[in-house]
Amino acid sequence: MGSVQSDNGAYRSPYEVKFSVPIEELLAPNSSPPRNNIRMESEVPFEDWYSPRVRKEFGSWGPEPRHYPPLNDVERIPVSWKRQRVLAVACSMIGLPYQHHHIPDWDPPASWPWKEVAYGRNSKGVDCSDFTSWVYNYGLGIKPKTSVTKQAELTQVNGPGENRTTDVRVIQNDNGYDDLVKKLKTGDLLYIRNNKGIIGHVIMWVGSHGQSPDGAPLIIDCTGEGHRDSNGNSIPIGVNLRPFLPNEWYFKSFAHAHRILHDE
């Protein structure tokens, strides 16, 4: 009843995401405050985003994200809808650059401190764990930690809304690639080790809503270079759909996964 294709700039992805409910319904909460105003992405007033105070306090990362309120009647919303909601929010960010920033629309001037990334100098953007935290926070009012190492250790997350928590379930890889793929569900967060064996990346599982020409499972993440699609083309840096294959880094360096949205 709605679909999204990863199509940004000159790159046209072979991958697609199909939803079982209208995409307009999944994105409808975005039209109400504070979600409808990029100037409200942080509790820091917009007029201070590029101030000397913010530069001194937050440095290259910029203002921290606000904790978004829960959706109306959140307890009555089916889990399947919530999973599609966070996926729709993630897909709406396709093409966003990779930067070490906390909020996606923070766009500092050229003179601002910059933490080097392959994308290049300062622009709008987020990194991997700020992306996954943002998707849950903006999407449902559930706010994981933004540090990838702290996010990977969570047993509970804040939300939906303030003064509430949600249990996090851990999913291990006990029986290989095929078994792991069967266990994962849309919206699960997968933590990936770097070449030092330390968790350094996080991706989100697309699940049954993903469509790929070769049948490969898909994830969505914000990352750098080095990934190719089923056509052999290089996938651009930033937020994009990417394949999850048995002989590549995501699976070979998989540490564990988190499930925030549980079946009843």
C-alpha positions in Angstrom: 0.0 0.0 0.0 3.1 2.2 -0.2 6.7 1.9 -1.2 10.0 3.6 -1.0 13.0 3.3 -3.3 16.5 4.3 -2.4 17.1 6.9 -5.1 19.4 9.9 -4.3 21.4 12.0 -6.7 22.9 10.1 -9.6 22.6 6.8 -7.7 19.5 4.6 -8.3 19.2 1.7 -6.0 17.9 -1.7 -7.0 16.3 -2.0 -3.6 12.8 -1.1 -2.5 10.7 -1.1 0.7 7.0 -2.0 0.5 4.6 -1.3 3.4 1.3 -3.0 4.2 -0.3 0.3 5.2 -0.3 3.6 3.3 3.0 5.5 3.6 0.9 8.6 4.3 -0.5 7.0 7.4 2.9 5.9 8.7 4.3 9.5 8.2 1.2 11.3 9.4 2.6 12.0 12.9 5.3 14.1 11.2 2.8 16.9 10.5 2.2 17.7 14.2 4.5 19.6 16.6 7.2 19.2 17.6 7.9 16.7 14.7 6.8 19.1 12.0 9.5 21.7 12.8 13.2 21.0 12.2 14.0 23.9 14.5 12.6 21.8 17.4 15.0 18.8 16.8 16.8 19.8 20.0 15.8 21.3 23.3 18.6 23.9 22.6 16.8 26.9 21.1 17.3 27.1 17.3 18.8 30.6 17.6 21.6 29.2 19.8 22.5 26.2 17.5 25.5 27.9 16.1 26.4 30.1 19.2 29.7 30.2 21.0 28.0 28.4 23.9 26.9 25.4 21.8 30.3 25.3 20.2 32.0 25.2 23.6 29.5 22.7 25.2 28.9 20.3 22.3 31.8 20.9 19.9 31.7 19.1 16.5 28.6 17.0 17.5 26.3 20.0 17.9 23.1 20.1 19.9 21.7 16.9 21.4 18.2 15.6 20.3 15.1 16.4 22.2 13.1 13.5 23.6 10.0 13.4 21.3 6.6 12.6 22.8 4.9 9.3 22.3 2.3 8.9 19.6 -1.4 9.4 20.5 -2.9 6.2 21.9 0.5 4.5 21.6 -0.5 1.5 23.7 -3.3 0.6 21.2 -1.1 0.8 18.1 -0.2 -2.7 16.8 3.4 -3.7 17.0 3.5 -4.4 13.2 2.4 -0.8 12.6 5.1 0.5 14.9 7.8 -1.5 13.1 6.7 0.0 9.8 6.6 3.4 11.3 10.3 3.4 12.4 11.2 1.9 9.0 9.2 4.6 7.2 11.0 7.3 9.2 14.4 5.6 8.4 13.5 5.5 4.7 12.5 9.2 4.7 16.1 10.0 5.6 17.7 8.1 2.6 20.4 10.3 1.1 21.2 12.1 4.4 25.0 12.4 4.6 27.2 10.7 7.2 28.5 13.2 9.8 29.3 12.9 13.5 26.3 15.0 14.5 23.4 14.3 16.9 20.5 15.8 14.9 20.0 15.5 11.2 19.3 19.1 10.3 22.2 20.7 12.2 24.3 22.2 9.5 27.2 24.1 11.0 29.3 26.7 9.1 32.6 25.8 7.5 34.5 27.4 10.4 32.9 25.0 12.9 35.0 22.1 14.5 34.7 19.0 12.3 35.3 15.3 13.1 36.7 13.9 9.9 34.5 11.5 7.9 34.8 10.2 4.3 31.8 12.2 3.2 33.7 15.4 3.5 33.4 18.7 5.4 30.5 19.8 7.6 27.0 19.4 6.3 23.7 18.1 7.6 23.9 14.5 8.7 24.2 11.9 11.5 26.4 8.9 12.2 25.2 5.3 12.6 24.0 5.2 16.2 22.6 8.8 16.1 20.6 7.6 13.1 19.1 4.5 14.8 18.5 6.5 18.0 16.8 9.2 16.0 14.6 6.8 14.1 13.1 5.4 17.3 13.0 8.7 19.1 11.4 10.7 16.3 9.3 7.8 15.2 7.8 6.6 18.5 9.2 8.7 21.4 11.6 5.8 22.4 15.1 7.3 22.8 18.1 4.9 22.9 21.5 6.2 23.8 23.3 7.9 20.9 26.8 6.4 21.6 27.1 3.1 19.7 28.9 1.3 22.5 26.3 2.5 25.1 23.4 1.7 22.8 24.8 -1.8 22.3 24.8 -2.4 26.1 21.2 -1.3 26.8 18.8 -3.5 28.6 16.1 -0.8 28.7 15.5 2.3 26.6 13.8 5.6 27.6 10.2 5.9 26.4 7.8 6.0 24.8 7.8 9.5 26.1 9.5 10.7 29.4 9.4 8.8 32.7 8.8 5.4 31.0 11.1 2.7 29.8 10.9 -0.2 27.3 12.7 -3.5 27.8 15.3 -4.5 25.2 15.6 -8.1 24.2 19.0 -9.4 23.0 19.2 -11.7 20.0 22.3 -13.8 19.5 23.7 -15.6 16.5 23.7 -19.2 17.7 23.2 -21.2 14.5 24.6 -19.3 11.5 23.4 -16.9 8.9 20.1 -18.6 7.8 18.9 -19.0 11.4 19.8 -15.4 12.3 17.9 -14.0 9.2 14.8 -16.1 10.2 14.9 -14.7 13.8 15.2 -11.0 12.9 12.2 -8.7 12.5 11.7 -5.2 11.0 13.2 -2.6 13.3 15.7 -4.8 15.1 19.1 -3.1 15.7 22.2 -5.1 14.8 25.5 -4.3 16.3 28.7 -4.8 14.3 32.3 -5.2 15.4 35.1 -3.2 13.9 38.5 -4.6 12.9 39.6 -4.3 16.5 36.8 -6.6 17.6 35.0 -3.7 19.3 31.4 -2.8 18.5 31.7 0.2 16.3 28.6 0.2 14.0 24.8 -0.4 14.2 22.3 -1.1 11.4 18.5 -1.6 11.3 16.8 -4.7 9.9 14.3 -4.0 7.1 12.9 -7.5 7.1 10.0 -8.7 5.1 9.3 -5.2 3.7 12.5 -5.2 1.8 12.6 -6.1 -1.9 15.9 -6.9 -3.7 16.4 -8.4 -7.2 18.6 -11.3 -5.9 16.5 -11.9 -2.7 19.2 -10.7 -0.4 17.9 -9.4 3.0 18.2 -5.7 3.4 19.2 -3.3 6.2 19.2 0.4 6.4 22.0 2.4 8.0 24.1 5.5 7.9 27.7 4.5 7.0 30.7 5.2 4.8 32.2 3.7 1.7 32.8 0.1 0.7 29.3 -1.3 0.1 28.0 -2.5 -3.3 24.5 -3.3 -4.4 23.3 -6.3 -6.3 24.2 -4.5 -9.6 27.8 -4.1 -8.4 27.4 -0.4 -8.0 28.9 1.5 -5.1 26.3 2.6 -2.6 26.7 6.3 -1.6 27.9 7.3 1.8 25.1 8.2 4.3 21.7 6.8 4.9 20.8 4.0 2.4 19.4 0.5 1.9 22.2 -2.1 1.8 22.3 -5.9 1.5 23.0 -8.2 4.4 25.1 -11.1 2.9 26.7 -14.1 4.5 30.2 -13.4 3.2 30.4 -9.7 4.0 31.2 -7.5 7.0 27.8 -7.0 8.5 27.3 -10.7 9.1 30.9 -11.8 9.6 31.4 -9.2 12.3 27.9 -9.4 13.8 27.9 -9.2 17.6 24.3 -9.3 18.7 20.9 -7.6 18.0 18.4 -5.7 20.0 14.6 -5.9 19.7 12.8 -2.9 21.1 9.4 -3.6 19.6 8.1 -6.9 21.0 5.2 -9.0 19.9 2.3 -9.2 22.3 
